[in-house]
Structure formats: structure tokens, C-alpha cells
Amino acid sequence: MIYLSTALFCEAKPFIELLGLKEDFSFGRVRVFKNENYILTVTGAGVLTSASALGFVLGKKEPRKGDIFLNAGICGGDEKGVYICNKISFPAVEKEYFPDLVYNLGLPERELITCLKPERNIPEGKLCDMEGAAVFECVRGHFSSERCFFIKIVSDKGDFEVLNQNKIYRLVKEYAEDIIERIKTVPPVETGFELEGEILKEAEKLRLSVSQTVILKELLGFFKLKGGDSLELLKSLPRVKTKAEGRDVLEKIKRRVL
């Protein structure tokens, strides 16, 4: 299942329409929309409100291994576009978080700064919102770090008075389908495939982190189910000298398998 969260209903509405979600009133005051594959929480704006709402939903609907979390919505930034967050900073409490971006979704990366109030002075090359850090803190105990994604759409440069609900809805609608299609490229959960023997020896040459190794197992297990030869696939890969090269090779495996 894919868990989504947005701060505002006007951000959620394009995803609700796209995915055919229906409101589930069993969550009381928290607005939740779902079907058999997706569950979307409208958290409200601000760190306390968003963490409280999302924590309540996750307490009632505990994610399973392999489920995906996506936080999507608008933010402030100096250049229009859609970005994936590789770092989330919370200056108010001097905390920093680093989403584990081992899956390449093909989006430019930016640091997201979470503020306690709307920020007019956005640092160059950075994004600003009012929920990201609280949401990350809330979900990181429920999802594997490599299956958490924070994708933000720049709506303004701090001149947020130009925004209204209709403008936000239209902006998110412009990108919603593309965001979901990118999330769908994340491979399924581990299939029970184990790295052993010659396959393990070849895998160790890739210099992967623990979380990247988990992803490799998922990919090779899926490849085996499709009738592929995992050992031959690994032997065909270029030699790896650095961890950065290992990440690139993992992306090549993903493209080959999927």
C-alpha cells in the first residue's frame, strides 16, 4: 500500500480524483481518503497539527513491510518545478533528517527547510514548508527509510499572498499523475530471495550500504520470478570502486529488472 499525506485538502484533491479515493469517516476529525492500494491523510498545516494527525492514522492503520510513504504538496522556493527532498532541516530545534534516496525517481534534489511560520526569505537553492520535518519524524518509525519520499512543488518565492485554494489545486493537479507514476517505479517488497554463494560474492563487489543491499535482494528476487539469471546479471556489471558508483550500478540493475 502507498500512504500519502498532504497538508491541505486542495493539495489532496488532485490525488483523490486521480486515484479514485473515497473518504473514510472512521478516522474521526482527521480526513482520510482511501482505496485498496492507497490511503491519503490530510494532516492540516503546521508541525504539531501534521504530526498529530498522521500519528493518529498510522496508529489505527499500521503499515506493513514494504509499504511506501509519500508526502507531497506545495512549498516555497526560488525556482518553479517539482523536487525530491534529500535533506530536511528543522532550524527551530536544530535537527536534520536525510531521506535515503537509493531509488532514483528522476527528479532534481533539494534540501527542505521546515519553518514554524510562512517564510518570506527563502535561501537560494532551498525549499521551505511548515510540515516536512514533523512528518519525517512521525513516519520514520513506521516505514523503511528508503521507502519514504518527500516530493515538493514550488508554488511561490515567499510571496504566498498570491496563492489561493484554486491555484494550489491546479498546480498540484499539473504534477500529480507524474508523481504517482514515479512512485510506482519503486520495486515491490522483498520476495524471500537471499544473497548467497557466488551471487553474494558478486554482490559484495558493489560496495552497497545495508539499505541498498535490501533493495538489491528485492530486485534480484523479482528478476528471478521473471525467469532471469541473477548471477549472470551481476557478472555483467562494471567494477565498482566507490559507494557513489555502487549507487549508479544499483540504478542500472533497477532499469534492467523493471
C-alpha positions in Angstrom: 0.0 0.0 0.0 1.1 3.6 -0.6 0.5 6.1 2.2 0.2 9.7 1.1 0.0 12.9 3.2 -0.7 16.5 2.2 -1.2 19.4 4.5 -4.2 20.9 2.7 -7.3 19.4 1.1 -6.7 21.5 -2.1 -3.3 19.7 -2.3 -5.0 16.3 -1.7 -7.9 16.7 -4.2 -5.9 16.1 -7.4 -4.7 12.8 -5.9 -8.1 11.9 -4.7 -9.5 12.4 -8.2 -6.6 10.7 -9.9 -6.7 7.6 -7.7 -10.4 7.3 -7.2 -10.2 7.6 -3.4 -13.2 7.6 -1.1 -13.4 9.3 2.3 -13.2 7.0 5.3 -15.1 8.6 8.2 -13.8 6.1 10.8 -10.8 8.3 11.5 -13.0 10.9 13.1 -11.8 14.5 12.7 -8.8 13.5 10.6 -9.7 13.5 6.9 -8.7 10.2 5.3 -9.3 9.1 1.7 -8.5 5.5 0.6 -9.0 2.5 -1.6 -7.4 -0.9 -1.6 -4.0 0.4 -2.7 -3.7 4.0 -1.3 -4.5 5.8 1.9 -4.2 9.6 1.9 -4.2 11.7 5.1 -5.0 15.5 5.0 -2.9 16.5 8.0 -3.5 20.2 8.3 -0.8 22.8 8.2 2.0 23.2 10.8 4.3 20.8 12.6 2.1 20.0 15.6 -1.1 19.5 13.5 0.5 17.4 10.9 2.4 15.1 13.3 -0.7 14.6 15.4 -3.0 13.8 12.5 -0.5 11.4 10.8 0.4 9.7 14.0 -3.2 9.0 14.7 -3.8 7.5 11.3 -0.6 5.3 11.5 -1.7 4.1 14.9 -5.0 2.9 13.5 -3.6 1.7 10.2 -0.2 0.3 10.8 1.9 0.0 7.6 3.2 -3.4 6.6 6.8 -4.2 5.5 7.3 -2.8 2.0 4.6 -0.2 2.1 5.6 3.2 0.7 5.1 6.7 2.2 4.8 9.8 0.1 4.5 13.4 1.4 3.5 15.7 -1.4 2.4 19.3 -1.7 3.5 22.8 -2.3 6.4 24.7 -0.8 8.3 27.9 -1.2 11.4 28.0 -3.4 13.3 30.2 -5.8 12.7 28.2 -8.9 9.4 26.7 -10.1 9.3 22.9 -10.6 8.9 19.7 -8.7 11.7 18.3 -6.5 12.5 15.4 -4.2 14.0 16.2 -0.8 17.4 14.8 0.0 17.6 16.6 3.3 15.0 18.0 5.7 16.2 20.7 8.2 14.3 21.9 11.2 16.2 25.0 12.5 13.8 25.7 15.4 15.1 22.6 17.2 18.4 22.2 15.3 17.5 18.9 13.8 18.4 17.5 10.3 17.0 14.4 8.6 18.3 12.6 5.5 15.8 10.6 3.4 17.6 7.5 2.0 17.3 8.2 -1.8 18.5 4.9 -3.1 15.8 4.8 -5.7 16.3 7.3 -8.5 12.9 8.8 -9.3 14.4 11.1 -11.9 13.6 14.3 -10.0 16.1 17.1 -9.1 17.1 17.0 -5.4 16.8 19.9 -2.9 17.1 20.5 0.8 13.7 21.2 2.5 13.7 23.6 5.5 10.7 23.3 7.8 9.6 26.6 9.4 7.2 27.4 12.2 5.5 30.1 10.1 5.5 31.0 6.4 9.0 32.1 5.3 9.5 35.1 3.1 13.3 34.9 2.9 13.9 31.6 1.3 17.6 30.7 1.0 18.8 30.2 -2.6 18.5 26.7 -3.9 16.4 25.6 -0.9 12.8 24.8 -0.3 10.6 25.8 2.6 7.4 24.3 4.1 5.8 24.1 7.5 5.4 20.3 8.0 8.2 18.2 6.4 10.4 17.6 9.5 7.5 16.8 11.7 6.1 14.4 9.1 9.5 12.7 8.7 9.9 12.3 12.5 6.4 10.8 12.6 6.8 8.2 9.8 10.4 7.1 10.2 9.5 4.5 12.8 6.8 3.0 10.6 8.5 2.8 7.2 11.9 1.7 5.9 13.8 4.9 5.2 14.4 4.0 1.5 10.6 3.8 1.0 9.8 7.3 2.3 9.6 10.1 -0.3 9.1 13.8 0.1 8.2 15.4 -3.2 7.5 19.2 -3.2 6.1 21.5 -5.9 7.3 25.1 -5.7 4.4 27.4 -5.7 5.9 30.8 -4.6 9.0 32.6 -3.6 7.7 33.6 -0.2 5.1 35.9 -1.7 2.4 33.4 -0.6 -0.4 36.0 -0.7 -0.6 35.3 -4.4 -1.9 31.8 -3.7 -5.5 30.6 -3.1 -7.1 27.2 -3.0 -7.9 27.1 -6.7 -4.4 28.0 -7.7 -2.9 25.4 -5.4 -5.3 22.7 -6.7 -4.4 23.5 -10.3 -0.7 23.5 -9.6 -0.7 20.1 -7.8 -3.0 18.6 -10.5 -0.4 19.5 -13.1 2.1 17.2 -11.4 0.0 14.6 -9.5 -0.1 11.9 -12.2 3.7 12.2 -12.9 4.5 11.9 -9.2 2.4 8.8 -8.8 3.9 7.2 -11.9 7.4 7.8 -10.5 6.4 6.3 -7.1 5.1 3.2 -9.0 8.6 2.5 -10.3 9.7 1.6 -6.7 10.1 -2.2 -6.8 7.9 -4.4 -4.7 8.8 -5.8 -1.3 11.5 -8.5 -0.8 10.5 -11.8 -2.3 12.4 -14.0 0.0 15.4 -14.1 -2.3 18.7 -14.5 -0.4 22.2 -13.4 -1.4 24.5 -16.5 -1.1 27.3 -18.4 -2.8 28.6 -16.8 -6.0 25.8 -14.3 -6.0 26.8 -13.0 -2.6 30.4 -12.7 -3.7 29.4 -10.7 -6.8 27.0 -8.5 -4.7 29.8 -7.7 -2.2 31.8 -6.1 -5.0 29.1 -3.4 -5.5 30.1 -1.7 -2.1 26.4 -1.2 -1.2 25.0 0.1 2.1 22.7 -2.1 4.2 19.6 -0.4 2.8 20.9 -0.7 -0.7 21.6 -4.4 -0.2 18.0 -4.9 0.9 16.9 -3.2 -2.4 19.3 -5.4 -4.4 17.7 -8.5 -2.8 14.2 -7.2 -3.8 15.3 -6.5 -7.4 17.1 -9.9 -7.8 14.2 -11.8 -6.3 11.8 -10.1 -8.7 14.2 -10.8 -11.6 14.3 -14.5 -10.6 10.5 -14.6 -10.6 10.6 -13.2 -14.2 13.0 -16.0 -15.2 16.2 -14.0 -15.2 19.6 -15.3 -14.2 20.7 -13.1 -11.2 24.3 -14.3 -11.2 24.8 -13.5 -14.9 23.3 -10.1 -14.4 25.7 -9.3 -11.6 28.7 -10.6 -13.5 27.7 -8.3 -16.5 28.0 -5.2 -14.3 31.1 -2.9 -14.3 33.5 -3.0 -11.4 32.8 -0.6 -8.6 35.4 1.5 -6.9 33.3 3.9 -4.8 30.0 3.9 -3.0 28.7 6.5 -5.4 29.5 4.1 -8.3 27.6 1.4 -6.4 24.5 3.6 -6.3 24.8 4.1 -10.1 25.1 0.4 -10.7 22.1 -0.3 -8.5 20.1 2.1 -10.7 21.3 0.1 -13.8 20.1 -3.1 -12.2 16.7 -1.5 -11.5 16.3 -0.4 -15.1 17.2 -3.8 -16.3 14.9 -5.7 -13.9 11.9 -3.4 -14.2 
